Amino acid sequence: MTVIVVMGVSGSGKTTIGTALANALDVEYAEADTFHPQANIDKMTAGHPLTDEDRAPWLEAIAGWIRDHQATGGVVTSSALKRRYRDVLRTGGNVWFAHLHGDREILAERMKSRSGHFMPVSLLDSQLADLEPLEPDEPGAIFDIRETPAGITGAALTAFREQA
């Protein structure tokens, strides 16, 4: 089976779309933030971007979840900003990326309006600077966050079924 990784910068709607995809496919869903060690959450809460070294155990943990869900499929979120991060996730098995993409202004507005999340808007620019779009040899598709959640979910399901 293939695990869907819903990727994108903070504020792109990963949780909303990931949950909807998992429900539509009747598979388990996992939120990437739950894989972060507390030190990473503390660092981001303080307004400091994570380094590749900080992200390594987090990415390995998500890859382990992907590995554990190869028989059943599943949906997991991850910013998966860089190609090399996605390469680590692919060590877990078959994955398909749903990249949620949008303008900085929309992303910042969404981040400002949510409550109870540790990621400050001040880190958005560092995430956008690190973001490397999917390359042609990476399985997945890009979705515009200006679309409705239902529209994105439907388009992602169609693309997934056609490509995976």
OpenMM code with the backbone's topology and positions (N, CA, C; nanometers):
from openmm import Vec3, app, unit

residues = "MET THR VAL ILE VAL VAL MET GLY VAL SER GLY SER GLY LYS THR THR ILE GLY THR ALA LEU ALA ASN ALA LEU ASP VAL GLU TYR ALA GLU ALA ASP THR PHE HIS PRO GLN ALA ASN ILE ASP LYS MET THR ALA GLY HIS PRO LEU THR ASP GLU ASP ARG ALA PRO TRP LEU GLU ALA ILE ALA GLY TRP ILE ARG ASP HIS GLN ALA THR GLY GLY VAL VAL THR SER SER ALA LEU LYS ARG ARG TYR ARG ASP VAL LEU ARG THR GLY GLY ASN VAL TRP PHE ALA HIS LEU HIS GLY ASP ARG GLU ILE LEU ALA GLU ARG MET LYS SER ARG SER GLY HIS PHE MET PRO VAL SER LEU LEU ASP SER GLN LEU ALA ASP LEU GLU PRO LEU GLU PRO ASP GLU PRO GLY ALA ILE PHE ASP ILE ARG GLU THR PRO ALA GLY ILE THR GLY ALA ALA LEU THR ALA PHE ARG GLU GLN ALA".split()
positions = [
    Vec3(0.0846, -0.1182, 0.0000),
    Vec3(0.0000, 0.0000, 0.0000),
    Vec3(0.0890, 0.1244, 0.0000),
    Vec3(0.0283, 0.2352, -0.0278),
    Vec3(0.0985, 0.3630, -0.0309),
    Vec3(0.0474, 0.4515, 0.0810),
    Vec3(0.1385, 0.5203, 0.1459),
    Vec3(0.1042, 0.6166, 0.2501),
    Vec3(0.1083, 0.7558, 0.1878),
    Vec3(0.0053, 0.8347, 0.2128),
    Vec3(0.0028, 0.9727, 0.1654),
    Vec3(0.0702, 1.0607, 0.2696),
    Vec3(0.1630, 1.1432, 0.2244),
    Vec3(0.2264, 1.2436, 0.3087),
    Vec3(0.1732, 1.3790, 0.2637),
    Vec3(0.0985, 1.4453, 0.3509),
    Vec3(0.0470, 1.5781, 0.3208),
    Vec3(0.1535, 1.6761, 0.3671),
    Vec3(0.2104, 1.7489, 0.2708),
    Vec3(0.3251, 1.8336, 0.2984),
    Vec3(0.2960, 1.9802, 0.2680),
    Vec3(0.3774, 2.0661, 0.3264),
    Vec3(0.3680, 2.2096, 0.3029),
    Vec3(0.4152, 2.2844, 0.4269),
    Vec3(0.4304, 2.4133, 0.4112),
    Vec3(0.4755, 2.4962, 0.5225),
    Vec3(0.3633, 2.5102, 0.6250),
    Vec3(0.3960, 2.5653, 0.7383),
    Vec3(0.2978, 2.5885, 0.8432),
    Vec3(0.1859, 2.6786, 0.7912),
    Vec3(0.0642, 2.6452, 0.8270),
    Vec3(-0.0507, 2.7241, 0.7844),
    Vec3(-0.1101, 2.6828, 0.6516),
    Vec3(-0.0544, 2.5807, 0.5887),
    Vec3(-0.1032, 2.5402, 0.4561),
    Vec3(-0.2272, 2.4510, 0.4631),
    Vec3(-0.2596, 2.4017, 0.5809),
    Vec3(-0.3804, 2.3186, 0.5954),
    Vec3(-0.3538, 2.1701, 0.6009),
    Vec3(-0.2331, 2.1319, 0.6389),
    Vec3(-0.1964, 1.9906, 0.6399),
    Vec3(-0.2893, 1.9064, 0.7283),
    Vec3(-0.3188, 1.9552, 0.8470),
    Vec3(-0.4039, 1.8790, 0.9384),
    Vec3(-0.5441, 1.8628, 0.8819),
    Vec3(-0.6008, 1.9704, 0.8318),
    Vec3(-0.7363, 1.9657, 0.7755),
    Vec3(-0.7443, 1.8679, 0.6595),
    Vec3(-0.6514, 1.8797, 0.5654),
    Vec3(-0.6550, 1.7941, 0.4464),
    Vec3(-0.6144, 1.6517, 0.4817),
    Vec3(-0.5150, 1.6368, 0.5678),
    Vec3(-0.4733, 1.5021, 0.6077),
    Vec3(-0.5846, 1.4245, 0.6750),
    Vec3(-0.6559, 1.4897, 0.7652),
    Vec3(-0.7682, 1.4252, 0.8327),
    Vec3(-0.8772, 1.3871, 0.7334),
    Vec3(-0.9079, 1.4787, 0.6415),
    Vec3(-1.0122, 1.4516, 0.5413),
    Vec3(-0.9730, 1.3355, 0.4502),
    Vec3(-0.8477, 1.3310, 0.4083),
    Vec3(-0.8017, 1.2212, 0.3226),
    Vec3(-0.8082, 1.0880, 0.3964),
    Vec3(-0.7624, 1.0865, 0.5212),
    Vec3(-0.7654, 0.9623, 0.5991),
    Vec3(-0.9090, 0.9138, 0.6172),
    Vec3(-1.0002, 1.0063, 0.6451),
    Vec3(-1.1408, 0.9684, 0.6597),
    Vec3(-1.1967, 0.9128, 0.5295),
    Vec3(-1.1657, 0.9780, 0.4184),
    Vec3(-1.2178, 0.9333, 0.2886),
    Vec3(-1.1636, 0.7964, 0.2499),
    Vec3(-1.0387, 0.7695, 0.2858),
    Vec3(-0.9757, 0.6420, 0.2516),
    Vec3(-0.9929, 0.5361, 0.3610),
    Vec3(-1.0484, 0.5764, 0.4747),
    Vec3(-1.0682, 0.4877, 0.5887),
    Vec3(-0.9361, 0.4235, 0.6333),
    Vec3(-0.8357, 0.5111, 0.6514),
    Vec3(-0.7045, 0.4672, 0.6984),
    Vec3(-0.6648, 0.5529, 0.8188),
    Vec3(-0.5618, 0.5090, 0.8879),
    Vec3(-0.5142, 0.5818, 1.0057),
    Vec3(-0.4470, 0.7131, 0.9644),
    Vec3(-0.4623, 0.8132, 1.0505),
    Vec3(-0.4022, 0.9450, 1.0298),
    Vec3(-0.3030, 0.9724, 1.1417),
    Vec3(-0.1905, 1.0358, 1.1069),
    Vec3(-0.0926, 1.0771, 1.2078),
    Vec3(-0.0508, 1.2211, 1.1817),
    Vec3(-0.0459, 1.2984, 1.2878),
    Vec3(-0.0072, 1.4393, 1.2839),
    Vec3(0.1430, 1.4501, 1.3087),
    Vec3(0.2136, 1.5142, 1.2170),
    Vec3(0.3596, 1.5234, 1.2252),
    Vec3(0.4087, 1.5853, 1.3552),
    Vec3(0.3358, 1.6827, 1.4054),
    Vec3(0.3814, 1.7509, 1.5268),
    Vec3(0.3965, 1.6557, 1.6442),
    Vec3(0.3214, 1.5462, 1.6459),
    Vec3(0.3310, 1.4517, 1.7576),
    Vec3(0.4621, 1.3734, 1.7554),
    Vec3(0.5349, 1.3788, 1.6463),
    Vec3(0.6621, 1.3077, 1.6348),
    Vec3(0.7815, 1.3929, 1.6794),
    Vec3(0.7598, 1.5235, 1.7001),
    Vec3(0.8691, 1.6122, 1.7412),
    Vec3(0.9104, 1.5856, 1.8851),
    Vec3(1.0406, 1.5795, 1.9101),
    Vec3(1.0846, 1.5791, 2.0499),
    Vec3(1.0497, 1.7146, 2.1133),
    Vec3(1.0322, 1.7168, 2.2438),
    Vec3(0.9945, 1.8404, 2.3131),
    Vec3(1.0947, 1.9527, 2.2864),
    Vec3(1.2231, 1.9190, 2.2718),
    Vec3(1.3248, 2.0220, 2.2460),
    Vec3(1.2957, 2.0969, 2.1155),
    Vec3(1.2459, 2.0265, 2.0143),
    Vec3(1.2104, 2.0927, 1.8881),
    Vec3(1.0924, 2.1873, 1.9078),
    Vec3(0.9917, 2.1421, 1.9797),
    Vec3(0.8738, 2.2264, 2.0044),
    Vec3(0.9142, 2.3501, 2.0828),
    Vec3(0.9987, 2.3323, 2.1834),
    Vec3(1.0455, 2.4456, 2.2630),
    Vec3(1.1223, 2.5450, 2.1758),
    Vec3(1.2047, 2.4935, 2.0886),
    Vec3(1.2848, 2.5794, 2.0015),
    Vec3(1.1954, 2.6612, 1.9079),
    Vec3(1.0973, 2.5950, 1.8448),
    Vec3(1.0069, 2.6656, 1.7537),
    Vec3(0.9189, 2.7647, 1.8300),
    Vec3(0.8726, 2.7259, 1.9484),
    Vec3(0.7899, 2.8150, 2.0298),
    Vec3(0.8659, 2.9434, 2.0622),
    Vec3(0.9965, 2.9302, 2.0821),
    Vec3(1.0811, 3.0463, 2.1123),
    Vec3(1.1143, 3.1280, 1.9870),
    Vec3(1.0662, 3.0816, 1.8701),
    Vec3(1.0871, 3.1572, 1.7473),
    Vec3(1.2143, 3.1234, 1.6721),
    Vec3(1.2734, 3.0092, 1.7032),
    Vec3(1.3972, 2.9682, 1.6363),
    Vec3(1.3683, 2.8569, 1.5362),
    Vec3(1.4146, 2.8712, 1.4120),
    Vec3(1.3923, 2.7646, 1.3142),
    Vec3(1.4732, 2.6399, 1.3477),
    Vec3(1.4203, 2.5259, 1.3085),
    Vec3(1.4914, 2.3999, 1.3289),
    Vec3(1.6038, 2.3857, 1.2280),
    Vec3(1.7085, 2.3180, 1.2692),
    Vec3(1.8188, 2.2847, 1.1795),
    Vec3(1.7949, 2.1449, 1.1229),
    Vec3(1.8739, 2.1085, 1.0246),
    Vec3(1.8653, 1.9722, 0.9712),
    Vec3(1.8917, 1.8703, 1.0820),
    Vec3(1.9842, 1.9023, 1.1712),
    Vec3(2.0154, 1.8122, 1.2831),
    Vec3(1.8938, 1.7968, 1.3751),
    Vec3(1.8223, 1.9070, 1.3999),
    Vec3(1.7016, 1.9010, 1.4829),
    Vec3(1.5952, 1.8143, 1.4173),
    Vec3(1.5840, 1.8236, 1.2858),
    Vec3(1.4774, 1.7529, 1.2145),
    Vec3(1.5045, 1.6040, 1.1964),
    Vec3(1.6303, 1.5620, 1.2036),
    Vec3(1.6668, 1.4227, 1.1731),
    Vec3(1.5866, 1.3197, 1.2528),
    Vec3(1.5794, 1.3280, 1.3871),
    Vec3(1.5033, 1.2251, 1.4597),
    Vec3(1.3533, 1.2320, 1.4304),
    Vec3(1.3033, 1.3506, 1.4049),
    Vec3(1.1625, 1.3700, 1.3702),
    Vec3(1.1307, 1.3008, 1.2383),
    Vec3(1.2135, 1.3229, 1.1370),
    Vec3(1.1926, 1.2603, 1.0069),
    Vec3(1.2037, 1.1085, 1.0165),
    Vec3(1.3000, 1.0602, 1.0945),
    Vec3(1.3162, 0.9156, 1.1123),
    Vec3(1.1931, 0.8549, 1.1802),
    Vec3(1.1365, 0.9273, 1.2763),
    Vec3(1.0167, 0.8771, 1.3447),
    Vec3(0.8984, 0.8691, 1.2479),
    Vec3(0.8840, 0.9695, 1.1628),
    Vec3(0.7754, 0.9666, 1.0642),
    Vec3(0.7991, 0.8536, 0.9641),
    Vec3(0.9237, 0.8366, 0.9209),
    Vec3(0.9550, 0.7255, 0.8291),
    Vec3(0.9210, 0.5919, 0.8943),
    Vec3(0.9427, 0.5795, 1.0249),
    Vec3(0.9060, 0.4570, 1.0962),
    Vec3(0.7554, 0.4345, 1.0946),
    Vec3(0.6784, 0.5432, 1.1110),
    Vec3(0.5320, 0.5318, 1.1047),
    Vec3(0.4898, 0.4879, 0.9646),
    Vec3(0.5523, 0.5451, 0.8632),
    Vec3(0.5228, 0.5062, 0.7249),
    Vec3(0.5526, 0.3578, 0.7059),
    Vec3(0.6648, 0.3130, 0.7565),
    Vec3(0.7044, 0.1717, 0.7464),
    Vec3(0.5998, 0.0822, 0.8134),
    Vec3(0.5534, 0.1254, 0.9292),
    Vec3(0.4539, 0.0476, 1.0036),
    Vec3(0.3179, 0.0432, 0.9347),
    Vec3(0.2944, 0.1325, 0.8387),
    Vec3(0.1640, 0.1408, 0.7724),
    Vec3(0.1690, 0.1014, 0.6243),
    Vec3(0.2734, 0.0320, 0.5851),
    Vec3(0.2828, -0.0109, 0.4455),
    Vec3(0.1767, -0.1144, 0.4101),
    Vec3(0.1386, -0.1970, 0.5046),
    Vec3(0.0386, -0.3004, 0.4754),
    Vec3(-0.1028, -0.2438, 0.4667),
    Vec3(-0.1298, -0.1380, 0.5444),
    Vec3(-0.2663, -0.0855, 0.5536),
    Vec3(-0.2867, 0.0474, 0.4817),
    Vec3(-0.1770, 0.1169, 0.4523),
    Vec3(-0.1877, 0.2528, 0.4027),
    Vec3(-0.2116, 0.3467, 0.5192),
    Vec3(-0.2067, 0.4741, 0.4933),
    Vec3(-0.2274, 0.5729, 0.5977),
    Vec3(-0.2021, 0.7111, 0.5420),
    Vec3(-0.2272, 0.8099, 0.6246),
    Vec3(-0.2017, 0.9492, 0.5886),
    Vec3(-0.1265, 1.0120, 0.7047),
    Vec3(-0.0168, 1.0798, 0.6741),
    Vec3(0.0625, 1.1483, 0.7752),
    Vec3(0.0990, 1.2862, 0.7218),
    Vec3(0.1075, 1.3819, 0.8120),
    Vec3(0.1511, 1.5148, 0.7709),
    Vec3(0.2992, 1.5312, 0.8006),
    Vec3(0.3627, 1.6177, 0.7233),
    Vec3(0.5018, 1.6555, 0.7456),
    Vec3(0.5288, 1.7749, 0.6574),
    Vec3(0.5990, 1.8737, 0.7096),
    Vec3(0.6325, 1.9876, 0.6231),
    Vec3(0.7124, 1.9389, 0.5024),
    Vec3(0.8015, 1.8419, 0.5214),
    Vec3(0.8780, 1.7810, 0.4117),
    Vec3(0.9331, 1.8870, 0.3171),
    Vec3(0.9934, 1.9893, 0.3749),
    Vec3(1.0326, 2.1080, 0.2986),
    Vec3(1.1383, 2.0828, 0.1920),
    Vec3(1.2319, 1.9956, 0.2209),
    Vec3(1.3440, 1.9745, 0.1293),
    Vec3(1.3398, 1.8346, 0.0691),
    Vec3(1.3970, 1.8238, -0.0483),
    Vec3(1.4042, 1.6938, -0.1159),
    Vec3(1.4703, 1.5909, -0.0260),
    Vec3(1.5776, 1.6281, 0.0397),
    Vec3(1.6472, 1.5292, 0.1242),
    Vec3(1.5603, 1.4854, 0.2420),
    Vec3(1.4713, 1.5705, 0.2903),
    Vec3(1.3782, 1.5294, 0.3961),
    Vec3(1.2789, 1.4271, 0.3402),
    Vec3(1.2314, 1.4547, 0.2202),
    Vec3(1.1375, 1.3608, 0.1573),
    Vec3(1.2062, 1.2284, 0.1269),
    Vec3(1.3344, 1.2338, 0.0934),
    Vec3(1.4105, 1.1100, 0.0722),
    Vec3(1.4125, 1.0251, 0.1993),
    Vec3(1.4279, 1.0895, 0.3151),
    Vec3(1.4248, 1.0163, 0.4424),
    Vec3(1.2871, 0.9531, 0.4615),
    Vec3(1.1811, 1.0290, 0.4343),
    Vec3(1.0461, 0.9743, 0.4501),
    Vec3(1.0249, 0.8549, 0.3582),
    Vec3(1.0801, 0.8590, 0.2388),
    Vec3(1.0655, 0.7481, 0.1441),
    Vec3(1.1376, 0.6216, 0.1895),
    Vec3(1.2306, 0.6330, 0.2844),
    Vec3(1.2949, 0.5112, 0.3353),
    Vec3(1.1947, 0.4246, 0.4103),
    Vec3(1.0803, 0.4829, 0.4495),
    Vec3(0.9762, 0.4070, 0.5176),
    Vec3(0.8940, 0.3199, 0.4248),
    Vec3(0.9010, 0.3451, 0.2942),
    Vec3(0.8238, 0.2658, 0.1997),
    Vec3(0.7602, 0.3515, 0.0926),
    Vec3(0.6532, 0.2999, 0.0348),
    Vec3(0.5842, 0.3708, -0.0733),
    Vec3(0.5071, 0.4906, -0.0178),
    Vec3(0.5376, 0.6078, -0.0727),
    Vec3(0.4678, 0.7290, -0.0325),
    Vec3(0.4225, 0.8063, -0.1554),
    Vec3(0.3232, 0.8886, -0.1338),
    Vec3(0.2726, 0.9809, -0.2363),
    Vec3(0.2524, 1.1139, -0.1654),
    Vec3(0.3080, 1.2212, -0.2215),
    Vec3(0.3050, 1.3512, -0.1564),
    Vec3(0.1916, 1.4388, -0.2096),
    Vec3(0.1120, 1.4933, -0.1183),
    Vec3(0.0121, 1.5945, -0.1507),
    Vec3(0.0689, 1.7261, -0.0982),
    Vec3(0.1261, 1.8065, -0.1880),
    Vec3(0.1922, 1.9314, -0.1500),
    Vec3(0.0906, 2.0451, -0.1516),
    Vec3(0.0647, 2.1025, -0.0355),
    Vec3(-0.0270, 2.2152, -0.0227),
    Vec3(0.0540, 2.3431, -0.0350),
    Vec3(0.0222, 2.4204, -0.1373),
    Vec3(0.1028, 2.5379, -0.1709),
    Vec3(0.0165, 2.6628, -0.1714),
    Vec3(0.0719, 2.7742, -0.1220),
    Vec3(-0.0025, 2.8992, -0.1233),
    Vec3(0.0857, 3.0202, -0.1032),
    Vec3(0.0260, 3.1365, -0.1238),
    Vec3(0.0970, 3.2634, -0.1088),
    Vec3(0.1275, 3.2917, 0.0383),
    Vec3(0.2357, 3.3629, 0.0616),
    Vec3(0.2789, 3.3964, 0.1963),
    Vec3(0.1694, 3.4686, 0.2743),
    Vec3(0.1001, 3.5602, 0.2100),
    Vec3(-0.0023, 3.6399, 0.2794),
    Vec3(-0.1140, 3.5496, 0.3338),
    Vec3(-0.1579, 3.4546, 0.2528),
    Vec3(-0.2632, 3.3623, 0.2964),
    Vec3(-0.2125, 3.2760, 0.4119),
    Vec3(-0.0912, 3.2259, 0.3978),
    Vec3(-0.0330, 3.1409, 0.5015),
    Vec3(-0.0196, 3.2173, 0.6329),
    Vec3(0.0323, 3.3401, 0.6271),
    Vec3(0.0508, 3.4201, 0.7486),
    Vec3(-0.0835, 3.4499, 0.8149),
    Vec3(-0.1834, 3.4820, 0.7351),
    Vec3(-0.3160, 3.5112, 0.7906),
    Vec3(-0.3726, 3.3885, 0.8615),
    Vec3(-0.3562, 3.2732, 0.8006),
    Vec3(-0.4047, 3.1500, 0.8641),
    Vec3(-0.3318, 3.1235, 0.9954),
    Vec3(-0.2010, 3.1447, 0.9951),
    Vec3(-0.1229, 3.1201, 1.1164),
    Vec3(-0.1645, 3.2153, 1.2282),
    Vec3(-0.1923, 3.3403, 1.1935),
    Vec3(-0.2335, 3.4392, 1.2943),
    Vec3(-0.3694, 3.4054, 1.3536),
    Vec3(-0.4560, 3.3434, 1.2750),
    Vec3(-0.5928, 3.3200, 1.3198),
    Vec3(-0.6113, 3.1900, 1.3985),
    Vec3(-0.5114, 3.1028, 1.3993),
    Vec3(-0.5290, 2.9773, 1.4727),
    Vec3(-0.4808, 2.9934, 1.6164),
    Vec3(-0.5363, 2.9124, 1.7032),
    Vec3(-0.4989, 2.9193, 1.8444),
    Vec3(-0.4452, 2.7842, 1.8893),
    Vec3(-0.3609, 2.7899, 1.9898),
    Vec3(-0.3113, 2.6668, 2.0494),
    Vec3(-0.2021, 2.5972, 1.9712),
    Vec3(-0.1385, 2.6654, 1.8759),
    Vec3(-0.0297, 2.6033, 1.8002),
    Vec3(0.1009, 2.6721, 1.8348),
    Vec3(0.2059, 2.5935, 1.8472),
    Vec3(0.3352, 2.6464, 1.8923),
    Vec3(0.4124, 2.7229, 1.7854),
    Vec3(0.3778, 2.7079, 1.6592),
    Vec3(0.4569, 2.7660, 1.5502),
    Vec3(0.4223, 2.9140, 1.5305),
    Vec3(0.5180, 3.0045, 1.5585),
    Vec3(0.4897, 3.1462, 1.5394),
    Vec3(0.5010, 3.1880, 1.3923),
    Vec3(0.4287, 3.2918, 1.3557),
    Vec3(0.4315, 3.3441, 1.2182),
    Vec3(0.5738, 3.3867, 1.1799),
    Vec3(0.6529, 3.4235, 1.2781),
    Vec3(0.7900, 3.4691, 1.2503),
    Vec3(0.8759, 3.3617, 1.1833),
    Vec3(0.8361, 3.2350, 1.1935),
    Vec3(0.9146, 3.1276, 1.1308),
    Vec3(0.8682, 3.0948, 0.9893),
    Vec3(0.7615, 3.1585, 0.9428),
    Vec3(0.7099, 3.1285, 0.8094),
    Vec3(0.8133, 3.1555, 0.7006),
    Vec3(0.8815, 3.2682, 0.7078),
    Vec3(0.9781, 3.3014, 0.6029),
    Vec3(1.0920, 3.2003, 0.5952),
    Vec3(1.1354, 3.1473, 0.7104),
    Vec3(1.2427, 3.0471, 0.7063),
    Vec3(1.1925, 2.9186, 0.6410),
    Vec3(1.0653, 2.8850, 0.6650),
    Vec3(1.0102, 2.7656, 0.6009),
    Vec3(0.9981, 2.7869, 0.4496),
    Vec3(0.9492, 2.9025, 0.4103),
    Vec3(0.9359, 2.9301, 0.2663),
    Vec3(1.0722, 2.9316, 0.1977),
    Vec3(1.1736, 2.9812, 0.2664),
    Vec3(1.3089, 2.9829, 0.2091),
    Vec3(1.3630, 2.8415, 0.1907),
    Vec3(1.3274, 2.7506, 0.2814),
    Vec3(1.3748, 2.6122, 0.2743),
    Vec3(1.2947, 2.5256, 0.1766),
    Vec3(1.1731, 2.5682, 0.1444),
    Vec3(1.0835, 2.4845, 0.0644),
    Vec3(1.1397, 2.4562, -0.0751),
    Vec3(1.1503, 2.3287, -0.1054),
    Vec3(1.1893, 2.2825, -0.2388),
    Vec3(1.0690, 2.2090, -0.2963),
    Vec3(1.0105, 2.2613, -0.4051),
    Vec3(0.8916, 2.1965, -0.4621),
    Vec3(0.9212, 2.0521, -0.5037),
    Vec3(0.8155, 1.9750, -0.5139),
    Vec3(0.8308, 1.8376, -0.5628),
    Vec3(0.9001, 1.8386, -0.6981),
    Vec3(0.9882, 1.7438, -0.7164),
    Vec3(1.0567, 1.7294, -0.8441),
    Vec3(0.9811, 1.6268, -0.9285),
    Vec3(1.0007, 1.6303, -1.0609),
    Vec3(0.9244, 1.5413, -1.1496),
    Vec3(0.9325, 1.3928, -1.1148),
    Vec3(1.0423, 1.3481, -1.0543),
    Vec3(1.0550, 1.2063, -1.0210),
    Vec3(0.9976, 1.1714, -0.8837),
    Vec3(0.9400, 1.2693, -0.8136),
    Vec3(0.8793, 1.2429, -0.6836),
    Vec3(0.7295, 1.2196, -0.7019),
    Vec3(0.6781, 1.1092, -0.6466),
    Vec3(0.5351, 1.0804, -0.6626),
    Vec3(0.4496, 1.1779, -0.5829),
    Vec3(0.3558, 1.2419, -0.6511),
    Vec3(0.2673, 1.3333, -0.5814),
    Vec3(0.2158, 1.4428, -0.6723),
    Vec3(0.1502, 1.5388, -0.6108),
    Vec3(0.0917, 1.6513, -0.6846),
    Vec3(0.0858, 1.7724, -0.5929),
    Vec3(0.0728, 1.8898, -0.6553),
    Vec3(0.0661, 2.0169, -0.5832),
    Vec3(-0.0770, 2.0685, -0.5879),
    Vec3(-0.1240, 2.1203, -0.4739),
    Vec3(-0.2605, 2.1699, -0.4622),
    Vec3(-0.2598, 2.3116, -0.4071),
    Vec3(-0.3403, 2.3985, -0.4659),
    Vec3(-0.3487, 2.5389, -0.4292),
    Vec3(-0.4387, 2.5550, -0.3072),
    Vec3(-0.3861, 2.6162, -0.2014),
    Vec3(-0.4624, 2.6282, -0.0775),
    Vec3(-0.5754, 2.7310, -0.0870),
    Vec3(-0.5857, 2.8031, -0.1976),
    Vec3(-0.7000, 2.8945, -0.2145),
    Vec3(-0.8292, 2.8167, -0.2414),
    Vec3(-0.8148, 2.6914, -0.2816),
    Vec3(-0.9324, 2.6062, -0.3024),
    Vec3(-0.9923, 2.5694, -0.1668),
    Vec3(-1.1158, 2.5261, -0.1670),
    Vec3(-1.1795, 2.4836, -0.0426),
    Vec3(-1.1171, 2.3520, 0.0049),
    Vec3(-1.1258, 2.3245, 0.1341),
    Vec3(-1.0770, 2.1943, 0.1815),
    Vec3(-1.1413, 2.0774, 0.1070),
    Vec3(-1.2711, 2.0852, 0.0813),
    Vec3(-1.3384, 1.9766, 0.0086),
    Vec3(-1.2841, 1.9653, -0.1335),
    Vec3(-1.2585, 2.0794, -0.1967),
    Vec3(-1.2047, 2.0780, -0.3323),
    Vec3(-1.0641, 2.0203, -0.3374),
    Vec3(-0.9815, 2.0589, -0.2401),
    Vec3(-0.8448, 2.0052, -0.2340),
    Vec3(-0.8487, 1.8552, -0.2071),
    Vec3(-0.9312, 1.8148, -0.1119),
    Vec3(-0.9406, 1.6729, -0.0779),
    Vec3(-0.9855, 1.5912, -0.1985),
    Vec3(-1.0874, 1.6387, -0.2689),
    Vec3(-1.1365, 1.5671, -0.3869),
    Vec3(-1.0305, 1.5585, -0.4959),
    Vec3(-0.9620, 1.6692, -0.5203),
    Vec3(-0.8565, 1.6699, -0.6226),
    Vec3(-0.7415, 1.5779, -0.5828),
    Vec3(-0.7071, 1.5787, -0.4545),
    Vec3(-0.5985, 1.4923, -0.4072),
    Vec3(-0.6363, 1.3454, -0.4183),
    Vec3(-0.7589, 1.3117, -0.3823),
    Vec3(-0.8031, 1.1723, -0.3953),
    Vec3(-0.7982, 1.1270, -0.5409),
    Vec3(-0.8444, 1.2109, -0.6301),
    Vec3(-0.8415, 1.1767, -0.7749),
    Vec3(-0.6983, 1.1576, -0.8215),
    Vec3(-0.6109, 1.2523, -0.7892),
    Vec3(-0.4714, 1.2422, -0.8326),
    Vec3(-0.4032, 1.1205, -0.7719),
    Vec3(-0.4284, 1.0952, -0.6450),
    Vec3(-0.3699, 0.9801, -0.5786),
    Vec3(-0.4116, 0.8498, -0.6452),
    Vec3(-0.5391, 0.8370, -0.6702),
    Vec3(-0.5901, 0.7132, -0.7320),
    Vec3(-0.5368, 0.6955, -0.8730),
    Vec3(-0.5154, 0.8041, -0.9450),
    Vec3(-0.4622, 0.7950, -1.0810),
    Vec3(-0.3134, 0.7666, -1.0833),
    Vec3(-0.2390, 0.8157, -0.9835),
    Vec3(-0.0926, 0.8091, -0.9880),
    Vec3(-0.0313, 0.7024, -0.8988),
    Vec3(-0.0963, 0.6705, -0.7883),
    Vec3(-0.0319, 0.5794, -0.6912),
    Vec3(-0.0507, 0.4338, -0.7303),
] * unit.nanometer
topology = app.Topology()
chain = topology.addChain("A")
for resn in residues:
    res = topology.addResidue(resn, chain)
    for name in ("N", "CA", "C"):
        topology.addAtom(name, app.Element.getBySymbol(name[0]), res)
